[in-house]
Protein backbone atom coordinates (compact mmCIF):
# COMPACT_ATOMS: atom_id res chain seq x y z
CA UNK A 1 0.00 0.00 0.00
CA UNK A 2 1.57 3.26 -1.17
CA UNK A 3 0.43 6.24 0.88
CA UNK A 4 0.04 9.70 -0.62
CA UNK A 5 -0.41 12.87 1.42
CA UNK A 6 -2.95 15.24 -0.14
CA UNK A 7 -1.78 18.78 -0.91
CA UNK A 8 -3.03 21.75 -2.93
CA UNK A 9 -1.82 20.27 -6.23
CA UNK A 10 -4.82 17.93 -6.03
CA UNK A 11 -7.03 20.68 -7.52
CA UNK A 12 -5.12 20.81 -10.82
CA UNK A 13 -7.28 18.11 -12.41
CA UNK A 14 -10.62 19.48 -11.19
CA UNK A 15 -13.38 20.13 -13.71
CA UNK A 16 -13.63 23.80 -14.71
CA UNK A 17 -16.96 25.09 -16.14
CA UNK A 18 -16.54 25.87 -19.87
CA UNK A 19 -17.22 29.43 -20.95
CA UNK A 20 -20.06 28.35 -23.28
CA UNK A 21 -21.83 26.07 -20.78
CA UNK A 22 -25.54 26.27 -19.95
CA UNK A 23 -27.65 25.55 -16.86
CA UNK A 24 -27.26 21.91 -15.89
CA UNK A 25 -24.00 21.39 -17.79
CA UNK A 26 -21.91 21.93 -14.67
CA UNK A 27 -23.49 19.39 -12.40
CA UNK A 28 -26.84 18.08 -11.17
CA UNK A 29 -27.06 16.60 -7.69
CA UNK A 30 -29.82 14.79 -5.79
CA UNK A 31 -29.70 14.93 -1.98
CA UNK A 32 -31.90 12.54 0.01
CA UNK A 33 -32.07 13.24 3.72
CA UNK A 34 -33.87 14.85 6.60
CA UNK A 35 -36.62 13.43 8.79
CA UNK A 36 -39.28 14.53 11.28
CA UNK A 37 -36.54 14.77 13.90
CA UNK A 38 -33.65 16.16 11.85
CA UNK A 39 -34.44 19.19 9.67
CA UNK A 40 -31.15 21.05 9.49
CA UNK A 41 -28.54 18.42 8.64
CA UNK A 42 -29.32 18.02 4.93
CA UNK A 43 -29.65 21.77 4.49
CA UNK A 44 -25.96 22.25 5.21
CA UNK A 45 -25.25 19.78 2.41
CA UNK A 46 -27.74 21.50 0.09
CA UNK A 47 -26.32 24.94 0.75
CA UNK A 48 -22.68 24.12 0.02
CA UNK A 49 -23.62 22.01 -3.02
CA UNK A 50 -25.67 24.87 -4.48
CA UNK A 51 -22.49 26.96 -4.59
CA UNK A 52 -20.71 24.36 -6.75
CA UNK A 53 -23.17 22.64 -9.09
CA UNK A 54 -25.90 24.09 -11.30
CA UNK A 55 -28.89 22.18 -9.95
CA UNK A 56 -29.60 20.62 -6.56
CA UNK A 57 -32.67 18.44 -6.05
CA UNK A 58 -33.67 17.74 -2.45
CA UNK A 59 -35.99 15.01 -1.20
CA UNK A 60 -37.18 14.51 2.36
CA UNK A 61 -40.29 13.33 4.23
CA UNK A 62 -43.44 15.37 3.42
CA UNK A 63 -43.40 17.36 6.68
CA UNK A 64 -39.79 18.33 6.15
CA UNK A 65 -40.32 19.22 2.50
CA UNK A 66 -43.12 21.63 3.43
CA UNK A 67 -41.07 23.27 6.18
CA UNK A 68 -38.09 23.66 3.89
CA UNK A 69 -40.17 25.15 1.09
CA UNK A 70 -41.17 27.95 3.48
CA UNK A 71 -37.55 28.58 4.44
CA UNK A 72 -36.13 28.03 0.99
CA UNK A 73 -35.46 31.60 -0.13
CA UNK A 74 -33.17 32.23 2.83
CA UNK A 75 -31.24 28.98 2.45
CA UNK A 76 -30.13 28.25 -1.09
CA UNK A 77 -31.44 27.63 -4.58
CA UNK A 78 -32.70 24.06 -4.94
CA UNK A 79 -35.66 22.01 -6.16
CA UNK A 80 -37.75 20.09 -3.62
CA UNK A 81 -39.12 16.72 -4.74
CA UNK A 82 -41.29 14.02 -3.14
CA UNK A 83 -39.77 10.70 -2.16
CA UNK A 84 -41.88 8.98 -4.81
CA UNK A 85 -40.00 11.00 -7.45
CA UNK A 86 -36.54 9.96 -6.29
CA UNK A 87 -35.88 7.25 -8.86
CA UNK A 88 -37.18 9.35 -11.76
CA UNK A 89 -35.05 12.35 -10.82
CA UNK A 90 -32.07 10.10 -10.07
CA UNK A 91 -31.74 9.29 -13.76
CA UNK A 92 -31.34 13.01 -14.56
CA UNK A 93 -28.54 13.76 -12.12
CA UNK A 94 -24.79 13.20 -12.11
CA UNK A 95 -24.55 12.09 -8.47
CA UNK A 96 -26.66 11.28 -5.42
CA UNK A 97 -26.04 11.94 -1.73
CA UNK A 98 -28.09 9.98 0.79
CA UNK A 99 -27.93 10.09 4.57
CA UNK A 100 -27.72 13.52 6.25
CA UNK A 101 -30.47 13.63 8.88
CA UNK A 102 -32.15 10.64 7.23
CA UNK A 103 -33.01 8.85 10.45
CA UNK A 104 -32.99 5.12 11.06
CA UNK A 105 -36.20 3.21 10.38
CA UNK A 106 -37.55 0.37 8.28
CA UNK A 107 -38.55 2.91 5.62
CA UNK A 108 -35.15 4.60 5.40
CA UNK A 109 -33.37 1.23 5.35
CA UNK A 110 -35.59 0.13 2.48
CA UNK A 111 -34.98 3.39 0.61
CA UNK A 112 -31.20 3.35 1.09
CA UNK A 113 -30.83 -0.20 -0.17
CA UNK A 114 -33.28 0.36 -3.03
CA UNK A 115 -31.10 3.26 -4.20
CA UNK A 116 -28.03 1.02 -3.98
CA UNK A 117 -29.72 -1.86 -5.78
CA UNK A 118 -31.53 0.04 -8.53
CA UNK A 119 -28.91 2.69 -9.33
CA UNK A 120 -25.51 0.95 -9.45
CA UNK A 121 -24.61 3.06 -12.49
CA UNK A 122 -24.93 6.32 -10.54
CA UNK A 123 -22.27 7.99 -8.40
CA UNK A 124 -23.57 7.56 -4.86
CA UNK A 125 -22.25 9.14 -1.67
CA UNK A 126 -23.49 7.45 1.51
CA UNK A 127 -23.18 9.48 4.69
CA UNK A 128 -24.44 9.63 8.28
CA UNK A 129 -27.51 7.45 9.01
CA UNK A 130 -27.34 5.61 5.69
CA UNK A 131 -24.05 4.05 6.84
CA UNK A 132 -25.86 2.27 9.68
CA UNK A 133 -28.56 0.69 7.53
CA UNK A 134 -26.94 -0.07 4.16
CA UNK A 135 -26.34 -3.60 2.91
CA UNK A 136 -22.57 -3.77 2.28
CA UNK A 137 -23.09 -6.45 -0.36
CA UNK A 138 -24.67 -3.79 -2.59
CA UNK A 139 -21.65 -1.47 -2.55
CA UNK A 140 -19.88 -0.99 -5.88
CA UNK A 141 -17.15 1.17 -7.49
CA UNK A 142 -19.59 4.07 -7.92
CA UNK A 143 -20.12 4.28 -4.15
CA UNK A 144 -18.35 6.49 -1.61
CA UNK A 145 -18.95 5.83 2.08
CA UNK A 146 -17.95 8.59 4.51
CA UNK A 147 -17.84 7.20 8.07
CA UNK A 148 -16.27 8.85 11.09
CA UNK A 149 -14.34 6.47 13.34
CA UNK A 150 -17.41 5.23 15.22
CA UNK A 151 -19.44 4.70 12.06
CA UNK A 152 -16.55 2.85 10.44
CA UNK A 153 -16.50 0.35 13.29
CA UNK A 154 -20.27 -0.14 13.05
CA UNK A 155 -20.09 -0.60 9.28
CA UNK A 156 -16.97 -2.75 8.97
CA UNK A 157 -16.60 -4.28 12.43
CA UNK A 158 -13.11 -3.02 13.27
CA UNK A 159 -11.27 0.20 14.20
CA UNK A 160 -10.49 2.61 11.37
CA UNK A 161 -6.77 1.99 11.00
CA UNK A 162 -5.04 2.72 7.70
CA UNK A 163 -4.89 -0.99 6.96
CA UNK A 164 -8.56 -1.52 7.81
CA UNK A 165 -9.68 1.36 5.58
CA UNK A 166 -7.62 0.05 2.66
CA UNK A 167 -8.90 -3.50 3.14
CA UNK A 168 -12.54 -2.42 3.48
CA UNK A 169 -12.34 -0.45 0.24
CA UNK A 170 -10.75 -3.41 -1.51
CA UNK A 171 -13.15 -6.02 -0.13
CA UNK A 172 -16.32 -4.07 -0.90
CA UNK A 173 -15.02 -2.53 -4.14
CA UNK A 174 -15.94 1.03 -3.16
CA UNK A 175 -14.30 4.25 -2.00
CA UNK A 176 -13.97 4.68 1.76
CA UNK A 177 -13.47 8.13 3.31
CA UNK A 178 -12.65 7.61 6.98
CA UNK A 179 -12.98 10.95 8.80
CA UNK A 180 -10.90 11.86 11.83
CA UNK A 181 -7.91 13.88 13.04
CA UNK A 182 -6.40 12.46 9.87
CA UNK A 183 -8.70 11.51 7.00
CA UNK A 184 -8.00 8.25 5.15
CA UNK A 185 -9.26 7.80 1.59
CA UNK A 186 -8.94 4.56 -0.35
CA UNK A 187 -10.46 2.75 -3.31
CA UNK A 188 -8.66 -0.50 -2.52
CA UNK A 189 -5.76 0.36 -4.82
CA UNK A 190 -4.86 3.96 -3.97
CA UNK A 191 -4.52 5.32 -0.44
CA UNK A 192 -4.43 9.02 0.45
CA UNK A 193 -4.13 10.82 3.78
CA UNK A 194 -5.39 14.30 4.60
CA UNK A 195 -3.79 15.97 7.61
CA UNK A 196 -5.39 19.43 7.71
CA UNK A 197 -8.43 20.45 9.74
CA UNK A 198 -8.76 21.15 13.46
CA UNK A 199 -10.85 20.57 16.58
CA UNK A 200 -13.28 23.34 15.66
CA UNK A 201 -14.65 20.97 13.03
CA UNK A 202 -16.21 18.62 15.57
CA UNK A 203 -19.33 20.79 15.74
CA UNK A 204 -22.69 19.60 14.48
CA UNK A 205 -23.26 20.10 10.77
CA UNK A 206 -19.63 20.13 9.65
CA UNK A 207 -19.87 16.51 8.49
CA UNK A 208 -22.96 17.40 6.45
CA UNK A 209 -21.01 20.23 4.83
CA UNK A 210 -18.27 17.79 3.84
CA UNK A 211 -20.83 15.33 2.46
CA UNK A 212 -22.44 18.04 0.32
CA UNK A 213 -19.06 19.30 -0.86
CA UNK A 214 -17.84 15.84 -1.77
CA UNK A 215 -21.10 14.96 -3.56
CA UNK A 216 -21.04 18.22 -5.53
CA UNK A 217 -17.43 17.58 -6.56
CA UNK A 218 -18.41 14.06 -7.64
CA UNK A 219 -20.88 15.38 -10.21
CA UNK A 220 -18.24 16.38 -12.76
CA UNK A 221 -15.08 14.71 -11.47
CA UNK A 222 -13.58 11.29 -10.93
CA UNK A 223 -14.95 9.88 -7.66
CA UNK A 224 -11.59 9.30 -5.98
CA UNK A 225 -10.43 12.78 -6.96
CA UNK A 226 -13.69 14.24 -5.63
CA UNK A 227 -13.22 12.46 -2.30
CA UNK A 228 -9.64 13.68 -1.91
CA UNK A 229 -10.42 17.25 -2.95
CA UNK A 230 -13.50 17.34 -0.73
CA UNK A 231 -11.68 16.45 2.48
CA UNK A 232 -8.71 18.68 1.65
CA UNK A 233 -10.75 21.80 0.85
CA UNK A 234 -13.04 21.22 3.84
CA UNK A 235 -10.11 20.89 6.23
CA UNK A 236 -8.24 23.84 4.76
CA UNK A 237 -11.32 26.06 5.04
CA UNK A 238 -11.54 25.04 8.70
CA UNK A 239 -7.89 25.95 9.24
CA UNK A 240 -8.42 29.35 7.64
CA UNK A 241 -11.33 29.98 10.00
CA UNK A 242 -9.22 28.91 12.97
CA UNK A 243 -6.63 31.54 12.05
CA UNK A 244 -9.37 34.19 12.11
CA UNK A 245 -11.59 33.17 15.04
CA UNK A 246 -9.79 30.28 16.79
CA UNK A 247 -12.20 27.34 17.32
CA UNK A 248 -15.27 29.58 17.49
CA UNK A 249 -16.96 28.90 14.18
CA UNK A 250 -19.78 26.67 12.98
CA UNK A 251 -20.99 24.80 9.90
CA UNK A 252 -22.47 27.95 8.35
CA UNK A 253 -19.12 29.72 8.68
CA UNK A 254 -17.48 26.75 6.97
CA UNK A 255 -19.93 26.98 4.07
CA UNK A 256 -19.05 30.64 3.57
CA UNK A 257 -15.30 29.97 3.77
CA UNK A 258 -15.12 27.04 1.33
CA UNK A 259 -15.65 29.03 -1.92
CA UNK A 260 -12.99 31.54 -0.86
CA UNK A 261 -10.60 28.70 -0.08
CA UNK A 262 -11.27 27.03 -3.43
CA UNK A 263 -10.80 30.26 -5.35
CA UNK A 264 -7.47 30.99 -3.69
CA UNK A 265 -6.11 27.48 -4.30
CA UNK A 266 -7.24 27.42 -7.92
CA UNK A 267 -5.72 30.84 -8.57
CA UNK A 268 -2.43 29.85 -6.92
CA UNK A 269 -2.22 26.67 -8.99
CA UNK A 270 -2.74 28.58 -12.23
CA UNK A 271 0.23 30.88 -11.64
C-alpha positions as CSV (number, residue, x, y, z in Angstrom):
1,X,0.0,0.0,0.0
2,X,1.6,3.3,-1.2
3,X,0.4,6.2,0.9
4,X,0.0,9.7,-0.6
5,X,-0.4,12.9,1.4
6,X,-2.9,15.2,-0.1
7,X,-1.8,18.8,-0.9
8,X,-3.0,21.7,-2.9
9,X,-1.8,20.3,-6.2
10,X,-4.8,17.9,-6.0
11,X,-7.0,20.7,-7.5
12,X,-5.1,20.8,-10.8
13,X,-7.3,18.1,-12.4
14,X,-10.6,19.5,-11.2
15,X,-13.4,20.1,-13.7
16,X,-13.6,23.8,-14.7
17,X,-17.0,25.1,-16.1
18,X,-16.5,25.9,-19.9
19,X,-17.2,29.4,-20.9
20,X,-20.1,28.4,-23.3
21,X,-21.8,26.1,-20.8
22,X,-25.5,26.3,-20.0
23,X,-27.7,25.6,-16.9
24,X,-27.3,21.9,-15.9
25,X,-24.0,21.4,-17.8
26,X,-21.9,21.9,-14.7
27,X,-23.5,19.4,-12.4
28,X,-26.8,18.1,-11.2
29,X,-27.1,16.6,-7.7
30,X,-29.8,14.8,-5.8
31,X,-29.7,14.9,-2.0
32,X,-31.9,12.5,0.0
33,X,-32.1,13.2,3.7
34,X,-33.9,14.9,6.6
35,X,-36.6,13.4,8.8
36,X,-39.3,14.5,11.3
37,X,-36.5,14.8,13.9
38,X,-33.6,16.2,11.9
39,X,-34.4,19.2,9.7
40,X,-31.2,21.1,9.5
41,X,-28.5,18.4,8.6
42,X,-29.3,18.0,4.9
43,X,-29.7,21.8,4.5
44,X,-26.0,22.3,5.2
45,X,-25.2,19.8,2.4
46,X,-27.7,21.5,0.1
47,X,-26.3,24.9,0.7
48,X,-22.7,24.1,0.0
49,X,-23.6,22.0,-3.0
50,X,-25.7,24.9,-4.5
51,X,-22.5,27.0,-4.6
52,X,-20.7,24.4,-6.7
53,X,-23.2,22.6,-9.1
54,X,-25.9,24.1,-11.3
55,X,-28.9,22.2,-10.0
56,X,-29.6,20.6,-6.6
57,X,-32.7,18.4,-6.0
58,X,-33.7,17.7,-2.5
59,X,-36.0,15.0,-1.2
60,X,-37.2,14.5,2.4
61,X,-40.3,13.3,4.2
62,X,-43.4,15.4,3.4
63,X,-43.4,17.4,6.7
64,X,-39.8,18.3,6.1
65,X,-40.3,19.2,2.5
66,X,-43.1,21.6,3.4
67,X,-41.1,23.3,6.2
68,X,-38.1,23.7,3.9
69,X,-40.2,25.2,1.1
70,X,-41.2,28.0,3.5
71,X,-37.5,28.6,4.4
72,X,-36.1,28.0,1.0
73,X,-35.5,31.6,-0.1
74,X,-33.2,32.2,2.8
75,X,-31.2,29.0,2.4
76,X,-30.1,28.2,-1.1
77,X,-31.4,27.6,-4.6
78,X,-32.7,24.1,-4.9
79,X,-35.7,22.0,-6.2
80,X,-37.8,20.1,-3.6
81,X,-39.1,16.7,-4.7
82,X,-41.3,14.0,-3.1
83,X,-39.8,10.7,-2.2
84,X,-41.9,9.0,-4.8
85,X,-40.0,11.0,-7.5
86,X,-36.5,10.0,-6.3
87,X,-35.9,7.3,-8.9
88,X,-37.2,9.3,-11.8
89,X,-35.0,12.4,-10.8
90,X,-32.1,10.1,-10.1
91,X,-31.7,9.3,-13.8
92,X,-31.3,13.0,-14.6
93,X,-28.5,13.8,-12.1
94,X,-24.8,13.2,-12.1
95,X,-24.5,12.1,-8.5
96,X,-26.7,11.3,-5.4
97,X,-26.0,11.9,-1.7
98,X,-28.1,10.0,0.8
99,X,-27.9,10.1,4.6
100,X,-27.7,13.5,6.2
101,X,-30.5,13.6,8.9
102,X,-32.1,10.6,7.2
103,X,-33.0,8.9,10.5
104,X,-33.0,5.1,11.1
105,X,-36.2,3.2,10.4
106,X,-37.5,0.4,8.3
107,X,-38.5,2.9,5.6
108,X,-35.1,4.6,5.4
109,X,-33.4,1.2,5.4
110,X,-35.6,0.1,2.5
111,X,-35.0,3.4,0.6
112,X,-31.2,3.3,1.1
113,X,-30.8,-0.2,-0.2
114,X,-33.3,0.4,-3.0
115,X,-31.1,3.3,-4.2
116,X,-28.0,1.0,-4.0
117,X,-29.7,-1.9,-5.8
118,X,-31.5,0.0,-8.5
119,X,-28.9,2.7,-9.3
120,X,-25.5,0.9,-9.5
121,X,-24.6,3.1,-12.5
122,X,-24.9,6.3,-10.5
123,X,-22.3,8.0,-8.4
124,X,-23.6,7.6,-4.9
125,X,-22.3,9.1,-1.7
126,X,-23.5,7.4,1.5
127,X,-23.2,9.5,4.7
128,X,-24.4,9.6,8.3
129,X,-27.5,7.5,9.0
130,X,-27.3,5.6,5.7
131,X,-24.1,4.0,6.8
132,X,-25.9,2.3,9.7
133,X,-28.6,0.7,7.5
134,X,-26.9,-0.1,4.2
135,X,-26.3,-3.6,2.9
136,X,-22.6,-3.8,2.3
137,X,-23.1,-6.4,-0.4
138,X,-24.7,-3.8,-2.6
139,X,-21.6,-1.5,-2.5
140,X,-19.9,-1.0,-5.9
141,X,-17.1,1.2,-7.5
142,X,-19.6,4.1,-7.9
143,X,-20.1,4.3,-4.1
144,X,-18.3,6.5,-1.6
145,X,-18.9,5.8,2.1
146,X,-17.9,8.6,4.5
147,X,-17.8,7.2,8.1
148,X,-16.3,8.9,11.1
149,X,-14.3,6.5,13.3
150,X,-17.4,5.2,15.2
151,X,-19.4,4.7,12.1
152,X,-16.5,2.9,10.4
153,X,-16.5,0.4,13.3
154,X,-20.3,-0.1,13.0
155,X,-20.1,-0.6,9.3
156,X,-17.0,-2.7,9.0
157,X,-16.6,-4.3,12.4
158,X,-13.1,-3.0,13.3
159,X,-11.3,0.2,14.2
160,X,-10.5,2.6,11.4
161,X,-6.8,2.0,11.0
162,X,-5.0,2.7,7.7
163,X,-4.9,-1.0,7.0
164,X,-8.6,-1.5,7.8
165,X,-9.7,1.4,5.6
166,X,-7.6,0.0,2.7
167,X,-8.9,-3.5,3.1
168,X,-12.5,-2.4,3.5
169,X,-12.3,-0.5,0.2
170,X,-10.8,-3.4,-1.5
171,X,-13.1,-6.0,-0.1
172,X,-16.3,-4.1,-0.9
173,X,-15.0,-2.5,-4.1
174,X,-15.9,1.0,-3.2
175,X,-14.3,4.2,-2.0
176,X,-14.0,4.7,1.8
177,X,-13.5,8.1,3.3
178,X,-12.6,7.6,7.0
179,X,-13.0,10.9,8.8
180,X,-10.9,11.9,11.8
181,X,-7.9,13.9,13.0
182,X,-6.4,12.5,9.9
183,X,-8.7,11.5,7.0
184,X,-8.0,8.3,5.1
185,X,-9.3,7.8,1.6
186,X,-8.9,4.6,-0.3
187,X,-10.5,2.7,-3.3
188,X,-8.7,-0.5,-2.5
189,X,-5.8,0.4,-4.8
190,X,-4.9,4.0,-4.0
191,X,-4.5,5.3,-0.4
192,X,-4.4,9.0,0.5
193,X,-4.1,10.8,3.8
194,X,-5.4,14.3,4.6
195,X,-3.8,16.0,7.6
196,X,-5.4,19.4,7.7
197,X,-8.4,20.4,9.7
198,X,-8.8,21.2,13.5
199,X,-10.9,20.6,16.6
200,X,-13.3,23.3,15.7
201,X,-14.7,21.0,13.0
202,X,-16.2,18.6,15.6
203,X,-19.3,20.8,15.7
204,X,-22.7,19.6,14.5
205,X,-23.3,20.1,10.8
206,X,-19.6,20.1,9.6
207,X,-19.9,16.5,8.5
208,X,-23.0,17.4,6.5
209,X,-21.0,20.2,4.8
210,X,-18.3,17.8,3.8
211,X,-20.8,15.3,2.5
212,X,-22.4,18.0,0.3
213,X,-19.1,19.3,-0.9
214,X,-17.8,15.8,-1.8
215,X,-21.1,15.0,-3.6
216,X,-21.0,18.2,-5.5
217,X,-17.4,17.6,-6.6
218,X,-18.4,14.1,-7.6
219,X,-20.9,15.4,-10.2
220,X,-18.2,16.4,-12.8
221,X,-15.1,14.7,-11.5
222,X,-13.6,11.3,-10.9
223,X,-14.9,9.9,-7.7
224,X,-11.6,9.3,-6.0
225,X,-10.4,12.8,-7.0
226,X,-13.7,14.2,-5.6
227,X,-13.2,12.5,-2.3
228,X,-9.6,13.7,-1.9
229,X,-10.4,17.3,-3.0
230,X,-13.5,17.3,-0.7
231,X,-11.7,16.5,2.5
232,X,-8.7,18.7,1.6
233,X,-10.8,21.8,0.9
234,X,-13.0,21.2,3.8
235,X,-10.1,20.9,6.2
236,X,-8.2,23.8,4.8
237,X,-11.3,26.1,5.0
238,X,-11.5,25.0,8.7
239,X,-7.9,25.9,9.2
240,X,-8.4,29.4,7.6
241,X,-11.3,30.0,10.0
242,X,-9.2,28.9,13.0
243,X,-6.6,31.5,12.1
244,X,-9.4,34.2,12.1
245,X,-11.6,33.2,15.0
246,X,-9.8,30.3,16.8
247,X,-12.2,27.3,17.3
248,X,-15.3,29.6,17.5
249,X,-17.0,28.9,14.2
250,X,-19.8,26.7,13.0
251,X,-21.0,24.8,9.9
252,X,-22.5,28.0,8.4
253,X,-19.1,29.7,8.7
254,X,-17.5,26.7,7.0
255,X,-19.9,27.0,4.1
256,X,-19.0,30.6,3.6
257,X,-15.3,30.0,3.8
258,X,-15.1,27.0,1.3
259,X,-15.7,29.0,-1.9
260,X,-13.0,31.5,-0.9
261,X,-10.6,28.7,-0.1
262,X,-11.3,27.0,-3.4
263,X,-10.8,30.3,-5.4
264,X,-7.5,31.0,-3.7
265,X,-6.1,27.5,-4.3
266,X,-7.2,27.4,-7.9
267,X,-5.7,30.8,-8.6
268,X,-2.4,29.9,-6.9
269,X,-2.2,26.7,-9.0
270,X,-2.7,28.6,-12.2
271,X,0.2,30.9,-11.6
